[in-house]
Amino acid sequence: MIRDNLEDVRSRIADAVKRSGRAEEDVCLIAVSKTKPVEMLMEAYEAGVRDFGENKVQELVAKYEEMPKDIRWHMIGHLQTNKVKYIVDKAYLIHSVDSVKLAREISKEAQKHGKCCDILLEVNVADEDSKFGLSCDEVLSVAEEIATLPAIRIKGLMTVAPYVDDPEKNRPVFGKLKQLSVDITSKNIDNVSMDILSMGMSGDYEIAIEEGAKYVRVGTSVFGERNYSINKEN
Ligand SMILES: *Cc1c(COP(=O)(O)O)cnc(C)c1O
């Protein structure tokens, strides 16, 4: 089942890439495996997936321990400062940085491991009360401040778009994140690059690719529906 799902998602990604005149290697699928058991992740792994997304620190760490070591683990969920120490050496990229305080902690913990941690700034583009993330207005000043920290590197922006019936409705949201990245690039801040846009989920990843996504985070369309009655985590 997962193999078939992946085939479908990959061919849709390829079509969207073609439509938008982009290069295939510009876009990368992150299989969002939160709440799913390791056996299912291994199926995806065997079908070639090497990028997995998790939104809980404990779950990411547990799966990290069990799964092959050539996997890139993406932390895509809200991160508390007191949990940073558990994942700073395990996450390939932290997508969900939304405060200077959190960034400071990441930099501090990364320094202990003698590494530099790559992050994205999460932006609440649609300004939804229920969502984490910086407002569009504060992204630049926060980026400037985080850029001065010693062991952290801003690689781009991430957004979680609203839940909509028609994915076209999220096109302006993705367009706005792209524009924000262009604006920030033009400021030439040391230690800040805007190479990565992480946007698009099962319902709207094709539109996100057309608007410039580098990473699409797809869960349901790869692994099937999540069981919310058992696991109430998102
Ligand atoms: C769960 C989740 C996804 C994947 O959502 P699907 O609709 O299942 O594809 C993507 N991004 C974030 C931040 C998530 O929490």
The ligand as an SDF file (V2000), in Angstrom:
LIG
                    3D

 15 15  0  0  0  0  0  0  0  0999 V2000
    1.1010   16.3120   10.0920 C   0  0  0  0  0  0  0  0  0  0  0  0
    1.8840   17.3680    9.3900 C   0  0  0  0  0  0  0  0  0  0  0  0
    2.0660   17.3250    7.9940 C   0  0  0  0  0  0  0  0  0  0  0  0
    1.4640   16.2530    7.0880 C   0  0  0  0  0  0  0  0  0  0  0  0
    0.0770   16.4210    6.9720 O   0  0  0  0  0  0  0  0  0  0  0  0
   -0.7810   15.5300    5.9360 P   0  0  0  0  0  0  0  0  0  0  0  0
   -1.9980   16.3650    5.7070 O   0  0  0  0  0  0  0  0  0  0  0  0
   -1.0820   14.2530    6.6160 O   0  0  0  0  0  0  0  0  0  0  0  0
    0.0200   15.3560    4.7160 O   0  0  0  0  0  0  0  0  0  0  0  0
    2.8400   18.3060    7.4230 C   0  0  0  0  0  0  0  0  0  0  0  0
    3.3990   19.3000    8.1590 N   0  0  0  0  0  0  0  0  0  0  0  0
    3.2390   19.3800    9.4930 C   0  0  0  0  0  0  0  0  0  0  0  0
    3.8950   20.4870   10.2410 C   0  0  0  0  0  0  0  0  0  0  0  0
    2.4770   18.4210   10.1520 C   0  0  0  0  0  0  0  0  0  0  0  0
    2.3160   18.5140   11.4840 O   0  0  0  0  0  0  0  0  0  0  0  0
  1  2  1  0
  2  3  1  0
  2 14  2  0
  3  4  1  0
  3 10  2  0
  4  5  1  0
  5  6  1  0
  6  7  2  0
  6  8  1  0
  6  9  1  0
 10 11  1  0
 11 12  2  0
 12 13  1  0
 12 14  1  0
 14 15  1  0
M  END
$$$$
